Amino acid sequence: MTPHEILAAIPKLSALVVGDVCLDRWCTYDPAVSEPSRETGIPRLGVVATEVTAGAAGTVANNLAALGCNRVSVLGVIGDDGFGFELSHALDSRGIESRFCVRTSAMQTFTYTKLINRQTGVEDQPRVDFINIVPLDSSVEREVIANLHQAIADFDVVIISDQAETGQGGVVTPAVRDALCELARLHPHKTFIVDSRARITEFRNVIAKPNQHEGEAACGALFGRVDYAALRAHLSTDLLMITHGGDGVLLVHPDREEWVRTQPVADPVDICGAGDSFSAGSALALAAGASAAEAASFGNLAASIAIMQKGTGVASREEIAQRCTSSQ
């Protein structure tokens, strides 16, 4: 399939993103008004503007929506707090459903706060993150799994965003992961793809998309060497997609390995979110009927557009169509 054919098919598809949806708060501070507190003498930062977007799993959802997917929904956990209100509004503003998300007071909304200097436009202060360091409440976990079973029939694509780097606090718990892997086994005609920072080795039956560092770490932990064929077999998947940044993607099939190269991008603005753009683009392409190589190429194209934007950029269907037209 050509990129134009993939774009034409995407509006017929629906996608569910499961996992760690968070709030990104982009706070611009002005050094000119950042004098110490009168009461305590502690330096303060005077924030003069704030922009909020959905991040982590929300970034994947943003990309799916920008690509014109007919229906995009997220399934995660949102705290019953002010940041949760902001996150729900950020999702709504992109036309992304959050009806399957579990709302709870048992945890705070996963939030990244990024501080940007108004005078330079540079993020130059430590980030303030609101994270959860205790296990997901068992009642919340059960509700996540119940919502997953309720939602699964309505979606062509399921993207799993396992962002937590510690063993506690993330939405994709062992029980949630087991439910996802079993649903993938039961629904072989749906496209399941996982992006997991620290636990790719624990998934089964789903397309796995680690980056080079994550893939090598997984192989090292399992085999003491880099062996992607063995990793694919361990994951019980027919496709392993290992992204290598500007070098492209290594596809590992049951009978061969295949490189899909990409055109390197000179001076990218911000590579944050490139993997999420690739996940969204490649998953939709596969569900549209593209081959693995065609899907990887489409994902590379989406990522190459996203990294030319500040923050966690997205690639729209209009930008992809224009890029394809200009390259002909």
N, C-alpha and C positions, 0 to 999 in steps of 0.2 A: 504493500500500500504506500502511496505517496503521502506526504504531510497534508496536502489538500484533501485527500480522501479520508484521512484520519480526522481532520477537523470537521468534515461533513458528517461523520458518524457520531462524534462526541455528544451533540445535543440530544441524542436518543438514549444516552446512558445515565445511570444513577450511581452515586458513590457514597459510601459510608467510611468515615475515618474514625478509628477506634484507638483510644489511648490518652496520652498526656496532653490535653489541651490547656494552654496557658494564656495569660494576658501579658502582652508586651506594652510597657509604658515608656514612651520616648519623652523624657523631661528635659526641656531646654532651660538652662540656668544662665543668669547674667552675672559675671564676675564683679561688675561694677556695683551690684547691690548685695554682695555676699560677704558682708562684714560680720564680725563675731557677735554672738548673742549678748545683749546687755545684761541679762540675768546670770548667765553661766560663764561667759567668755569663750564658749566653745564655738569654733568656726561654723558658719552655716552656709548653705548654698541657696540662693534665691531663685527658685524655679518660677519662670515667667510664662511658660507655655507647656502644655502636655498633649501628646497625641497617643491614642491607644489603638492597638491592633491585636487580633488573635494570633498567638504564636504556637510553636511546637506543632502538635497535631492541627492546630488552627491554621498554621502556615500552609500545610498540605491542602487543607480545605479551601483556603483562599485561592490557591493555584487551580484547584479543580473548578471552582466557580469562574475564575478568569478565563479558563479554557472553554467555557460554555457548557459544562456538564448540566444536564437537565435538572438534576436534583442532587444536592450535596447536604450531607448531615454529619454531625459529629456525635460520638458517644464517648463521654468521659465523665469526670467528676468536677463540679463547680461548687466552690464554697458559698455558704449563705452569708456573704459579706459585700462590702462596697466594690471590691475588685471583681467579684462575681457578677455584679450588676453591669459593670463596665465591659466585662468579657461578653456577656449576653448581648449587649448593645453592639459591640464590635462584630459579632457573628451575624446578627440581624442585618446590619448595614451592608453586608456582602450577600445577603440572600441565603445564608447558610442556616440550616435547621439545627436547633439544639434541644429538640423535644425529647431525645433519647438520653440526654445527659442527666446524671443524678445530681440533685441539689442537696447539700448537706451542711449542717453546722459542725459536723465532726472533723472537718479539716478546712484549712484556709485555701483560697484560690491560688493556684500555682501562678506566680507573677514575677516577671523580670522588669526591673526598673533601671533604665539606662539614662545616664546623665550627660547631656551634650552642651558644650560650651557655646553660648550664643555668639561670641565674638569670633570663634574659629570654625564653628560647625563640627568640631571633633568631640567624640565621646572620650573624655579624658579623666573621669572620676571612677572610683570603684563602683561596680554595679550593685544594686541593692535587690536581692532576690528573696521572695517569700516562698519558702519550700516546705515540704512535709517530710518529717524524718521518722514518723511512726508508721506501722503497717496500716494499710487501708482497713477501715472499720468493716467487720464481717458482714454487717447488714447492708452496708454500701456495696461491698463486693457482690453480694447475692443479687442486689438490684441491678448492678452493671451487667451481670450474666443474664438475668431475666430480660433486660432490655435488648441485649444482643440477640437472644433467641427470637424475640418479638420482631426485631427489625430486619433480620437477615434475608427474608424472602423478597423484600422490596428493592434490593440493590444488586447491581451487576458487578460492582467493584467494591472490595473491602481493603482498605489500607490501614495497616497496624503501625502506630507511631509509639514506639517504646522508648521514651526519652530519658527516663530516670537512670542515673548512673550508679545509684546505690541500691541495695537490696530491699529498701523500705521506702514508702512514700509514693511509689508509682501506681498508676491505674492498672497496668498489665501485670497483675499478680500471677503466680503459678496457676491458680484456678481459672482466671480469665484467659490466660494463654492456652490452657488445655481446652477450654471451650472453643476458642478460635480455631485451634488446630483440628479439632473434631469436626467443626462446621465446614472447614475447608475440605476435609475428607468426604463429607457427606454432600458437598456441592461442588463437584469437580468442574462444572461449566462456568462457575463464577471465578473472577480474578481476585485472588488473595495475594497481597504482597506485604512484606514486613520490613521495616527499618528499625533496627534495635541497636542502640549504642553499646550495650554491655552484655546482652543475653541472646545473641543471634543463634548460638549453639543449642538453645533450649526449644526452638520452634521445630515443627514438623508440618509437612504437607502444603506449605505455602512458598511462594516465590520469595527468595531472600535477596535483599539489596544492601549488603554492607559496603562501606567504602574500603579502600585498600588497607588502611590501618586496622579497621575492625575485622576485615577478613583474615589478615595475617595474624592478628591476636587470637582469633578463634581457632585457626589452624594450629598455632603454637600451643594453645591450651589443650587441644584434643590430641594432637599427634606429635608435637615437638618439632614440627617442620611445616613449611607452607605447601599444602597439598589440597588444591581447590576441588579436584575430582573427589577426593575422600570427604571433603566438607559437604559437597552437594549430596553425596550418598548418605552421609550422617543425617542430613536434614530431611531426607525422604522427599526431595523436590525434583522436578524435572528441569528447573531453571534456577541458576545462581547468577546474579548480576552484581559484579564487583566494580564499583565506580573508581576511576583513577584520575579525577580532576580533569585537567586539560589534555590528558592522554586518551581519554575516552573510557570505554566500559569493556570489561572482560566478561563474556557470557560463557557459562559452564553448562553444557548439555550432558545428558547421560553418555553420549558417544564421542564428544569432541569439545574443544574450547574454541571460542570465536571472538576476535577483537572487533569492536565497533569504534573506530577512531572519531574524534571530533576536531573541529577547527579551533585551535587555541585562541583565546580572547586576550588581546593585548590590554594591559592596564585595567583589569576589572575593578569596578567601583566598590563592590562588597560581595564576597563569596558566601556570606551567611545566607542560608536558605537554598543554596544551589541543589543540595540533595533532596529537599522537599519538592522543588520544581521538577527534578528528574523523576521522583516517585510518582507524582501526579500525572505527568505527561506520559511516562512509559506504561503505567497501569491502565490509563484510558486507551492508549493505543492498542495494548494487548486485548482489552475487552472489545475493541472495535474490530478485531480480526487481523491485526498486523502481526507479522512474524516477530520473533524475539529481537532480531537485528534491526528491523524497522522501528520497533517500539523503543529500543535503546537509542537509536538515532533521533527519534522524536523527543525523547527525554533529554538528550544532550542539547537539542535545539532550545527547548524550554529553559534549561539551566543557563545556557549562554546568554539568554535575554535577561533572566532574573538577576544575574550578577553584575549587570550594568546599571543597577538601581541601588539607592541607599537603603540600608536596613534589609529586612527579609523581603526582597522583591518578588514579584510574580510575573509570569509570562502570559499575556493575553492572547486570545485566538487571533485578534487583529494584528498584533505584532508578529506572530508566527507566520501568518499569511503574507504579510508585507515582506518579511525576511525571505521567504521562499520565492516570492515573485521577483524580488530584486536580485536573487542569486541565479535566476534562469537566464 
